[in-house]
Amino acid sequence: MGEVVNLGCVTKLDLPADRILEAAAGKLEGVVIMGYDKDGNEYFASSYADGGDTLWLLERSKLKLLRMADE
């Protein structure tokens, strides 16, 4: 199998969840994980005990995502 190269750019193609998680491992102070499991059920986990901190990060991330269209 060929070598996997991370291009560091935005793509319209979905990436494997495990690749994203592995790339972030050891680099974060806290994390919020959202997605769908293999059965299509919603999945949510957060390392933050305070729901307000979690929501703040979600909203800041949403703002960054929305602004990407303007860049």
N, C-alpha and C positions, 0 to 999 in steps of 0.2 A: 504494500500500500504506500502511496506517496506521502510526502511530508505535508503537514497542515501549516499554513502560513496565515497569521492574523494580519489583515490589511489595515486595520485601524480606520475604517471609513464607514459611512452609512450605506446600508444595502436594503433593497426591497425584499430580499430573500430571508426567510426565517433561519435562525441558527439553532443548533442543538442546545438545549437548556444546560446540559452538563458542561459544555464548552464554556458557556458564560460563567457558570458557577466556579469552575476550576480556575478561570482567569482572574476571578475576584478573590479567591481564597488567600488569606493571609494579608490582604491589603486594606481591609475595612475595619473601622471601629465598631460599627453597628450595621445591621442589615434588615431590610424588609423584603420578603420574597412573596411574589404573587404569581399565579399562573393556573394552569390546568393540569391535573394528573392524567395518567394514561387512560383513565375511564371517562375523561371529559369533565370531571368535577372540579369546582374552584378550589384552589389551595392558597392559604395565607399563613405566613409565619413572620414574626418580628423578634429581634433581639432586644428591642426597647420595651421596658416595662410600662412606660407612660404612653397611653394612647395619643396624647397631644403631640408628643415628639414624633410618633409614627405618622400621624396625620400631617404634621408640618413637613416632614420629609416627602410624603406622597405629593402634597400640593406643590412643593418646590420643584420636584421632579416633573410634575405635570406641566408646570410653567416652562421649564427648560425644553420639554418635548414640543410644546406648542410653538415656542420661539424658533425651533430648528427649521421650520418652514420658511422663515424670513431670512435665514442665513444663506 
